[in-house]
Amino acid sequence: MRVEMDLRNFPRFRIMEYLVEAGGQLTAEYAVSGTSWTAELIAMDPINVGLIKVRRDMLVIDGDDNAVPDIEAFMRRKTMRGGG
């Protein structure tokens, strides 16, 4: 199973911390491996919001059909931002 999450303007080091917190181990600067899953953070072209450039990254989670939905749900909770 493969899941892709588009993350905008989120610190890359924080994403890596969350993936380690989810049970993974760093295998490279922007790659993590856990039991039955792997994740990689891929830099994408920024987008313009008015005059401001917003950094974008794609978090790709691959692995077992039982493990990936749990990691995805964990990361969605961790990266959720409230509106206002």
Biotite code that builds the C-alpha atoms (Angstrom):
import biotite.structure as struc

atoms = struc.array([
    struc.Atom([0.000, 0.000, 0.000], chain_id="A", res_id=1, res_name="MET", atom_name="CA", element="C"),
    struc.Atom([1.209, 3.519, -0.774], chain_id="A", res_id=2, res_name="ARG", atom_name="CA", element="C"),
    struc.Atom([-0.015, 6.832, 0.640], chain_id="A", res_id=3, res_name="VAL", atom_name="CA", element="C"),
    struc.Atom([1.120, 10.313, -0.422], chain_id="A", res_id=4, res_name="GLU", atom_name="CA", element="C"),
    struc.Atom([0.590, 13.370, 1.771], chain_id="A", res_id=5, res_name="MET", atom_name="CA", element="C"),
    struc.Atom([1.146, 16.918, 0.479], chain_id="A", res_id=6, res_name="ASP", atom_name="CA", element="C"),
    struc.Atom([2.618, 18.938, 3.365], chain_id="A", res_id=7, res_name="LEU", atom_name="CA", element="C"),
    struc.Atom([2.972, 22.694, 3.102], chain_id="A", res_id=8, res_name="ARG", atom_name="CA", element="C"),
    struc.Atom([5.247, 24.978, 5.086], chain_id="A", res_id=9, res_name="ASN", atom_name="CA", element="C"),
    struc.Atom([5.961, 22.338, 7.716], chain_id="A", res_id=10, res_name="PHE", atom_name="CA", element="C"),
    struc.Atom([9.489, 22.001, 9.183], chain_id="A", res_id=11, res_name="PRO", atom_name="CA", element="C"),
    struc.Atom([11.154, 18.938, 7.670], chain_id="A", res_id=12, res_name="ARG", atom_name="CA", element="C"),
    struc.Atom([12.961, 18.060, 10.891], chain_id="A", res_id=13, res_name="PHE", atom_name="CA", element="C"),
    struc.Atom([9.599, 17.964, 12.694], chain_id="A", res_id=14, res_name="ARG", atom_name="CA", element="C"),
    struc.Atom([8.150, 15.517, 10.154], chain_id="A", res_id=15, res_name="ILE", atom_name="CA", element="C"),
    struc.Atom([11.135, 13.244, 10.729], chain_id="A", res_id=16, res_name="MET", atom_name="CA", element="C"),
    struc.Atom([10.646, 13.495, 14.511], chain_id="A", res_id=17, res_name="GLU", atom_name="CA", element="C"),
    struc.Atom([6.999, 12.472, 14.129], chain_id="A", res_id=18, res_name="TYR", atom_name="CA", element="C"),
    struc.Atom([7.899, 9.458, 11.989], chain_id="A", res_id=19, res_name="LEU", atom_name="CA", element="C"),
    struc.Atom([10.430, 8.331, 14.600], chain_id="A", res_id=20, res_name="VAL", atom_name="CA", element="C"),
    struc.Atom([7.770, 8.860, 17.275], chain_id="A", res_id=21, res_name="GLU", atom_name="CA", element="C"),
    struc.Atom([5.487, 6.592, 15.190], chain_id="A", res_id=22, res_name="ALA", atom_name="CA", element="C"),
    struc.Atom([8.026, 3.792, 15.603], chain_id="A", res_id=23, res_name="GLY", atom_name="CA", element="C"),
    struc.Atom([10.441, 4.324, 12.732], chain_id="A", res_id=24, res_name="GLY", atom_name="CA", element="C"),
    struc.Atom([14.198, 4.754, 12.584], chain_id="A", res_id=25, res_name="GLN", atom_name="CA", element="C"),
    struc.Atom([16.036, 7.273, 10.413], chain_id="A", res_id=26, res_name="LEU", atom_name="CA", element="C"),
    struc.Atom([17.734, 5.581, 7.465], chain_id="A", res_id=27, res_name="THR", atom_name="CA", element="C"),
    struc.Atom([18.732, 8.792, 5.671], chain_id="A", res_id=28, res_name="ALA", atom_name="CA", element="C"),
    struc.Atom([18.235, 12.512, 6.224], chain_id="A", res_id=29, res_name="GLU", atom_name="CA", element="C"),
    struc.Atom([14.656, 12.379, 4.942], chain_id="A", res_id=30, res_name="TYR", atom_name="CA", element="C"),
    struc.Atom([13.851, 8.665, 5.068], chain_id="A", res_id=31, res_name="ALA", atom_name="CA", element="C"),
    struc.Atom([12.501, 6.482, 7.873], chain_id="A", res_id=32, res_name="VAL", atom_name="CA", element="C"),
    struc.Atom([11.919, 2.753, 8.160], chain_id="A", res_id=33, res_name="SER", atom_name="CA", element="C"),
    struc.Atom([9.535, 1.093, 10.581], chain_id="A", res_id=34, res_name="GLY", atom_name="CA", element="C"),
    struc.Atom([8.098, -2.370, 11.077], chain_id="A", res_id=35, res_name="THR", atom_name="CA", element="C"),
    struc.Atom([6.359, -3.194, 7.778], chain_id="A", res_id=36, res_name="SER", atom_name="CA", element="C"),
    struc.Atom([6.572, 0.396, 6.461], chain_id="A", res_id=37, res_name="TRP", atom_name="CA", element="C"),
    struc.Atom([8.944, 3.026, 5.074], chain_id="A", res_id=38, res_name="THR", atom_name="CA", element="C"),
    struc.Atom([8.507, 6.753, 4.595], chain_id="A", res_id=39, res_name="ALA", atom_name="CA", element="C"),
    struc.Atom([10.340, 9.336, 2.513], chain_id="A", res_id=40, res_name="GLU", atom_name="CA", element="C"),
    struc.Atom([10.002, 13.105, 2.424], chain_id="A", res_id=41, res_name="LEU", atom_name="CA", element="C"),
    struc.Atom([10.426, 14.534, -1.074], chain_id="A", res_id=42, res_name="ILE", atom_name="CA", element="C"),
    struc.Atom([10.910, 18.261, -1.688], chain_id="A", res_id=43, res_name="ALA", atom_name="CA", element="C"),
    struc.Atom([8.529, 19.724, -4.266], chain_id="A", res_id=44, res_name="MET", atom_name="CA", element="C"),
    struc.Atom([8.402, 23.057, -6.041], chain_id="A", res_id=45, res_name="ASP", atom_name="CA", element="C"),
    struc.Atom([7.026, 25.799, -3.788], chain_id="A", res_id=46, res_name="PRO", atom_name="CA", element="C"),
    struc.Atom([3.694, 27.430, -4.544], chain_id="A", res_id=47, res_name="ILE", atom_name="CA", element="C"),
    struc.Atom([2.897, 31.127, -4.526], chain_id="A", res_id=48, res_name="ASN", atom_name="CA", element="C"),
    struc.Atom([0.249, 32.402, -2.151], chain_id="A", res_id=49, res_name="VAL", atom_name="CA", element="C"),
    struc.Atom([0.011, 36.025, -3.182], chain_id="A", res_id=50, res_name="GLY", atom_name="CA", element="C"),
    struc.Atom([3.552, 37.343, -2.888], chain_id="A", res_id=51, res_name="LEU", atom_name="CA", element="C"),
    struc.Atom([4.656, 34.609, -0.490], chain_id="A", res_id=52, res_name="ILE", atom_name="CA", element="C"),
    struc.Atom([6.334, 31.366, -1.560], chain_id="A", res_id=53, res_name="LYS", atom_name="CA", element="C"),
    struc.Atom([5.171, 28.370, 0.460], chain_id="A", res_id=54, res_name="VAL", atom_name="CA", element="C"),
    struc.Atom([7.451, 25.323, 0.729], chain_id="A", res_id=55, res_name="ARG", atom_name="CA", element="C"),
    struc.Atom([5.883, 21.976, -0.209], chain_id="A", res_id=56, res_name="ARG", atom_name="CA", element="C"),
    struc.Atom([6.969, 18.449, 0.557], chain_id="A", res_id=57, res_name="ASP", atom_name="CA", element="C"),
    struc.Atom([5.459, 15.105, -0.378], chain_id="A", res_id=58, res_name="MET", atom_name="CA", element="C"),
    struc.Atom([5.482, 12.475, 2.348], chain_id="A", res_id=59, res_name="LEU", atom_name="CA", element="C"),
    struc.Atom([5.346, 9.023, 0.762], chain_id="A", res_id=60, res_name="VAL", atom_name="CA", element="C"),
    struc.Atom([4.520, 6.109, 3.054], chain_id="A", res_id=61, res_name="ILE", atom_name="CA", element="C"),
    struc.Atom([4.869, 2.576, 1.642], chain_id="A", res_id=62, res_name="ASP", atom_name="CA", element="C"),
    struc.Atom([4.328, -0.758, 3.301], chain_id="A", res_id=63, res_name="GLY", atom_name="CA", element="C"),
    struc.Atom([1.999, -3.399, 4.607], chain_id="A", res_id=64, res_name="ASP", atom_name="CA", element="C"),
    struc.Atom([-1.759, -2.864, 4.176], chain_id="A", res_id=65, res_name="ASP", atom_name="CA", element="C"),
    struc.Atom([-2.182, -3.126, 7.965], chain_id="A", res_id=66, res_name="ASN", atom_name="CA", element="C"),
    struc.Atom([0.641, -0.764, 8.961], chain_id="A", res_id=67, res_name="ALA", atom_name="CA", element="C"),
    struc.Atom([0.317, 2.115, 6.484], chain_id="A", res_id=68, res_name="VAL", atom_name="CA", element="C"),
    struc.Atom([-3.202, 3.284, 7.480], chain_id="A", res_id=69, res_name="PRO", atom_name="CA", element="C"),
    struc.Atom([-2.076, 3.540, 11.119], chain_id="A", res_id=70, res_name="ASP", atom_name="CA", element="C"),
    struc.Atom([1.014, 5.585, 10.203], chain_id="A", res_id=71, res_name="ILE", atom_name="CA", element="C"),
    struc.Atom([-1.054, 7.791, 7.878], chain_id="A", res_id=72, res_name="GLU", atom_name="CA", element="C"),
    struc.Atom([-3.646, 8.454, 10.603], chain_id="A", res_id=73, res_name="ALA", atom_name="CA", element="C"),
    struc.Atom([-0.882, 9.247, 13.109], chain_id="A", res_id=74, res_name="PHE", atom_name="CA", element="C"),
    struc.Atom([0.783, 11.690, 10.684], chain_id="A", res_id=75, res_name="MET", atom_name="CA", element="C"),
    struc.Atom([-2.512, 13.367, 9.791], chain_id="A", res_id=76, res_name="ARG", atom_name="CA", element="C"),
    struc.Atom([-3.176, 14.012, 13.488], chain_id="A", res_id=77, res_name="ARG", atom_name="CA", element="C"),
    struc.Atom([0.346, 15.334, 14.016], chain_id="A", res_id=78, res_name="LYS", atom_name="CA", element="C"),
    struc.Atom([0.300, 17.627, 10.979], chain_id="A", res_id=79, res_name="THR", atom_name="CA", element="C"),
    struc.Atom([-3.238, 18.935, 11.414], chain_id="A", res_id=80, res_name="MET", atom_name="CA", element="C"),
    struc.Atom([-3.427, 22.698, 11.695], chain_id="A", res_id=81, res_name="ARG", atom_name="CA", element="C"),
    struc.Atom([-6.435, 24.579, 12.984], chain_id="A", res_id=82, res_name="GLY", atom_name="CA", element="C"),
    struc.Atom([-8.072, 27.294, 10.954], chain_id="A", res_id=83, res_name="GLY", atom_name="CA", element="C"),
    struc.Atom([-9.013, 30.613, 12.326], chain_id="A", res_id=84, res_name="GLY", atom_name="CA", element="C"),
])
